[in-house]
Each structure stands twice: as C-alpha cells, then as structure tokens.
C-alpha cells in the first residue's frame, strides 16, 4: 500500500510549503494519521518549452521549481506535468524532472492515456520517483466511462504508475460526483490493490467533508485540491494561504477520524 497524501497544488514558494508542513505537523500531534503533504507545482509542455500560454502568470517558471520543493520527510513534492496532446513525452518528462531538483519526490502526468513505453523509459532513469497518472474527464470520455475498459487500462499500465488520480475537474474547481468517484475508487482498489488511489475535483475548505463516505471505506485514499483554494476560484490568482491552511486542517480532521476508527 502506498503512503497516502493530502495534496495542495499551486504552492507558490518554499516559504509557503514550509508553513503548510508546519500546519500538518501540528495536526499530527492531535492524533496521528499516515498522510503526507503533497506539495504540488504545475508545469505544462508550453511552460517547459517557453511557448505562449494563458497559464504563464500562475505556473512557476521552470527555473524556480526546485525552490518550491523543500527537504522535509513529510513533503511529497510533486511536479504536475500537463500535456493533453502527448508531445515528445519521454524527452519532455526527463527535462521536467531535471528542473524539479533534488527534492522532487513524484511526477504526476496530467495526460490522456500516455504510452506506457515512454513512462517506462523515464522510470528507468529515475527509479526512485513515484509516478501518478491523472485519469481525467478526457481519459474517461475516451473509454466512454466504461468500467471494464477502465480496468483494462489499469492493467495495461501494470508496473508503470504508483498512483492513479481520478480528477474530472482538472484543476478548475468543479465539484465531483461523489457517487461516481466512490465507484472509481472501489473499482481501482478491487482490481489493482497495490496502487495508491487519489481523488480530486472541487475540493477546498468548504467541500472536503464530502469525501467522508469514500475515506470511511477507503481510509488510505489520497486527495488533492487546487481550484477551490484560489481566491474566487480564479486560477490566475495565487492560492490563498488562509484557504490552503483551512483546507489542510479540515483534511487532517477527516484523515484522523477514519484512521482512528481502523
């Protein structure tokens, strides 16, 4: 079983990462739970290659990424690499990992069913990293939301990814369908029990409690927030430290409650 995490994506600096890690440590003194903090930063094919993009104002410059990822045993430092066209996947990922720096712990692929051979090539050169596959709305549309096809894809990527993230919001703060998400999690857990399972979609300080039915039955699930911790859910404004802390404390309460019940 993979170590679960509570994710905050778009962490803007190492200073903010250290503050959030301090908050997590405070929460763990109240009652322990296994989750680490995913310190998430975004990169896209365009920002990696210096191409014009609407995300240039909010995605960190590739030269600044390593400063966000601090050296801390609770920091699951994760670079989210977005490329829904799948261009030069292996070469681009290797370049992205370089800019992530020495404290990078994981690489999340915000892509649509990337070639397993390309990921295997990257893993061969960076075997200590954890690899996360985002299964997003485009991915599910491609298989027509067919659970049998989903199981087939999960098996096709055997030994390729360490975690899968179910995320139909794709960073836009759109609320998830909890019933559908429960079905995704239970299906993945049944057919690929060794995988880490993560979920996202409209999570923030006012909504993280909706995960209770899922975390209650699958307490080692991870989850991630992005859109809802930006002021006014505007991804072009840096995340709110206040919203991020409130979300993290409420997430810790959820994790602690169901970890204790086990």
C-alpha positions as CSV (number, residue, x, y, z in Angstrom):
1,X,0.0,0.0,0.0
2,X,1.4,3.4,-1.0
3,X,1.6,6.2,1.6
4,X,-1.4,8.4,1.2
5,X,-1.2,12.2,0.8
6,X,-3.2,15.4,1.2
7,X,-2.5,17.5,-1.8
8,X,-2.2,21.2,-2.3
9,X,-1.4,22.2,-5.9
10,X,-0.1,25.6,-7.0
11,X,2.1,26.0,-3.8
12,X,3.9,29.2,-4.8
13,X,7.1,29.1,-2.8
14,X,9.3,27.1,-0.5
15,X,8.3,29.5,2.3
16,X,4.6,28.6,1.8
17,X,5.5,24.9,1.6
18,X,7.3,25.1,5.0
19,X,4.3,26.8,6.6
20,X,1.9,24.2,5.4
21,X,4.2,21.4,6.5
22,X,4.2,23.1,10.0
23,X,0.4,23.0,10.0
24,X,0.4,19.3,9.1
25,X,2.8,18.5,11.9
26,X,0.6,20.4,14.4
27,X,-2.4,18.3,13.2
28,X,-0.5,15.1,13.6
29,X,0.2,15.9,17.3
30,X,-3.5,15.9,17.9
31,X,-3.8,12.3,16.6
32,X,-1.6,10.6,14.1
33,X,-2.6,9.6,10.6
34,X,-0.4,8.4,7.7
35,X,-0.9,11.1,5.1
36,X,2.0,13.2,3.8
37,X,1.6,16.7,2.3
38,X,1.7,16.7,-1.5
39,X,3.4,20.0,-2.3
40,X,2.2,20.4,-5.9
41,X,3.6,22.7,-8.6
42,X,2.4,22.9,-12.2
43,X,4.3,22.7,-15.5
44,X,3.0,22.2,-19.0
45,X,4.6,21.4,-22.3
46,X,4.3,25.0,-23.2
47,X,5.9,26.4,-20.0
48,X,8.7,23.9,-20.2
49,X,9.5,24.9,-23.8
50,X,8.9,28.7,-23.3
51,X,5.8,28.8,-25.6
52,X,3.0,31.3,-25.1
53,X,0.2,30.1,-22.7
54,X,-2.5,31.6,-20.6
55,X,-1.0,29.8,-17.6
56,X,2.3,31.7,-17.8
57,X,1.3,34.0,-14.9
58,X,0.4,31.3,-12.5
59,X,2.6,28.3,-13.4
60,X,6.1,28.8,-11.9
61,X,9.0,29.4,-14.2
62,X,10.8,26.1,-14.7
63,X,13.9,27.8,-13.2
64,X,12.0,28.4,-9.9
65,X,10.5,24.9,-9.4
66,X,13.3,23.5,-7.3
67,X,13.0,26.2,-4.7
68,X,9.3,25.2,-4.0
69,X,10.3,21.6,-3.2
70,X,11.8,21.8,0.3
71,X,13.7,19.0,2.0
72,X,11.2,17.5,4.6
73,X,10.2,13.9,5.3
74,X,6.5,14.9,5.2
75,X,6.8,16.7,1.8
76,X,5.6,14.6,-1.1
77,X,7.0,17.1,-3.6
78,X,5.1,16.6,-6.8
79,X,5.5,18.1,-10.2
80,X,2.3,18.1,-12.2
81,X,3.1,17.9,-15.9
82,X,0.2,18.8,-18.2
83,X,0.2,17.8,-21.8
84,X,-3.1,16.6,-23.3
85,X,-1.5,16.2,-26.7
86,X,1.2,13.9,-25.6
87,X,4.1,15.6,-27.4
88,X,7.7,14.1,-27.1
89,X,6.6,12.6,-23.8
90,X,9.8,10.8,-22.6
91,X,12.2,13.6,-23.6
92,X,9.9,16.3,-22.1
93,X,9.4,14.4,-18.8
94,X,13.1,13.9,-18.4
95,X,13.7,17.6,-18.9
96,X,10.9,18.4,-16.4
97,X,12.4,16.1,-13.8
98,X,15.7,17.9,-14.2
99,X,14.1,21.3,-13.3
100,X,12.2,19.7,-10.3
101,X,15.5,19.5,-8.5
102,X,17.0,17.2,-5.9
103,X,13.9,17.2,-3.6
104,X,11.4,16.1,-6.2
105,X,9.6,13.0,-5.0
106,X,6.9,12.4,-7.6
107,X,5.8,13.2,-11.1
108,X,2.1,13.5,-11.9
109,X,1.1,13.1,-15.6
110,X,-1.9,15.2,-16.5
111,X,-2.3,13.5,-19.8
112,X,-4.7,11.2,-21.7
113,X,-3.5,7.6,-21.6
114,X,0.2,8.2,-22.3
115,X,2.3,5.5,-23.9
116,X,3.4,3.1,-21.2
117,X,6.7,2.6,-23.0
118,X,7.5,6.3,-22.7
119,X,6.9,6.2,-18.9
120,X,8.9,3.1,-18.6
121,X,11.8,4.8,-20.3
122,X,11.6,7.7,-17.8
123,X,11.3,5.3,-14.8
124,X,14.4,3.5,-15.9
125,X,16.4,6.7,-15.5
126,X,14.6,7.9,-12.4
127,X,13.5,4.8,-10.5
128,X,13.2,6.5,-7.1
129,X,10.5,8.8,-8.1
130,X,6.8,8.0,-7.7
131,X,4.6,8.3,-10.8
132,X,1.0,9.4,-10.7
133,X,-1.4,9.1,-13.6
134,X,-4.3,11.6,-13.7
135,X,-7.4,9.9,-15.1
136,X,-9.3,12.9,-16.2
137,X,-12.5,13.7,-18.0
138,X,-10.8,13.4,-21.4
139,X,-9.4,10.0,-20.4
140,X,-12.8,8.7,-19.2
141,X,-14.6,10.1,-22.3
142,X,-12.2,8.2,-24.5
143,X,-13.2,4.9,-22.9
144,X,-16.9,6.1,-22.7
145,X,-16.8,5.8,-18.9
146,X,-16.8,2.0,-19.3
147,X,-15.6,0.4,-16.0
148,X,-14.5,-2.7,-17.9
149,X,-12.3,-0.6,-20.1
150,X,-11.0,1.3,-17.1
151,X,-9.9,-2.0,-15.5
152,X,-8.3,-2.9,-18.8
153,X,-6.3,0.4,-18.8
154,X,-5.3,-0.1,-15.2
155,X,-3.9,-3.5,-16.0
156,X,-2.2,-2.2,-19.2
157,X,-0.2,0.2,-17.1
158,X,1.0,-2.5,-14.7
159,X,4.2,-1.5,-13.0
160,X,4.1,1.8,-14.8
161,X,2.4,4.0,-12.2
162,X,2.4,4.0,-8.4
163,X,-0.7,6.1,-8.0
164,X,-3.8,7.0,-10.1
165,X,-5.7,10.2,-9.6
166,X,-9.3,10.4,-10.6
167,X,-10.0,14.0,-11.5
168,X,-12.7,15.2,-13.8
169,X,-12.3,18.8,-12.7
170,X,-8.7,19.1,-14.0
171,X,-7.8,22.0,-11.7
172,X,-10.9,24.1,-12.4
173,X,-12.6,23.6,-9.1
174,X,-15.7,21.9,-10.5
175,X,-17.4,19.7,-7.9
176,X,-17.1,15.9,-8.2
177,X,-19.9,13.4,-8.3
178,X,-19.2,11.6,-5.0
179,X,-21.1,8.5,-6.0
180,X,-19.2,8.2,-9.3
181,X,-15.9,8.8,-7.5
182,X,-16.7,6.1,-4.9
183,X,-17.3,3.7,-7.8
184,X,-14.0,4.6,-9.4
185,X,-12.1,4.2,-6.2
186,X,-13.7,0.9,-5.3
187,X,-13.1,-0.5,-8.8
188,X,-9.4,0.5,-8.8
189,X,-8.9,-0.8,-5.3
190,X,-10.6,-4.1,-6.2
191,X,-8.6,-4.8,-9.4
192,X,-5.3,-3.0,-8.6
193,X,-5.0,-3.2,-4.8
194,X,-1.3,-2.3,-4.8
195,X,-1.9,1.1,-6.4
196,X,-2.2,4.3,-4.5
197,X,-5.6,5.9,-5.2
198,X,-6.2,9.6,-5.2
199,X,-9.2,11.8,-6.0
200,X,-9.7,15.5,-6.8
201,X,-12.5,17.8,-8.1
202,X,-13.8,20.9,-6.4
203,X,-12.2,20.2,-3.0
204,X,-11.5,23.0,-0.6
205,X,-12.2,24.1,2.9
206,X,-15.9,24.1,2.4
207,X,-16.2,20.9,0.5
208,X,-13.6,18.4,1.7
209,X,-16.1,16.9,4.1
210,X,-18.0,15.4,1.1
211,X,-15.2,12.8,0.9
212,X,-16.4,11.1,4.2
213,X,-18.2,8.2,2.5
214,X,-15.1,7.4,0.5
215,X,-12.5,7.9,3.2
216,X,-14.7,6.0,5.6
217,X,-14.5,2.8,3.5
218,X,-11.0,3.5,1.9
219,X,-9.0,5.4,4.6
220,X,-5.7,5.2,2.7
221,X,-7.1,7.2,-0.2
222,X,-5.3,10.4,-1.1
223,X,-6.9,13.7,-2.3
224,X,-5.8,16.9,-3.8
225,X,-7.1,20.5,-4.0
226,X,-6.4,23.2,-6.5
227,X,-9.1,25.5,-7.9
228,X,-11.0,26.0,-4.7
229,X,-8.0,27.3,-2.7
230,X,-7.5,30.1,-5.2
231,X,-9.5,33.3,-4.2
232,X,-12.8,33.4,-6.1
233,X,-11.8,30.1,-7.7
234,X,-9.7,32.1,-10.1
235,X,-6.7,30.1,-11.2
236,X,-4.9,33.2,-12.4
237,X,-4.7,34.5,-8.8
238,X,-2.1,32.8,-6.5
239,X,-3.6,30.4,-3.9
240,X,-4.8,31.9,-0.6
241,X,-2.6,30.8,2.3
242,X,-5.7,31.1,4.6
243,X,-7.8,28.9,2.4
244,X,-5.0,26.4,2.0
245,X,-4.5,26.1,5.7
246,X,-8.2,25.8,6.4
247,X,-8.5,23.1,3.8
248,X,-5.4,21.3,5.3
249,X,-6.7,21.4,8.8
250,X,-10.2,20.1,7.8
251,X,-8.5,17.4,5.7
252,X,-6.4,16.3,8.7
253,X,-9.5,16.0,10.8
254,X,-11.1,13.7,8.1
255,X,-7.9,11.6,7.9
256,X,-7.5,11.4,11.6
257,X,-11.2,10.4,12.2
258,X,-11.1,7.4,9.9
259,X,-7.6,6.3,10.6
260,X,-8.5,6.1,14.3
261,X,-11.6,4.0,13.5
262,X,-9.4,1.4,11.9
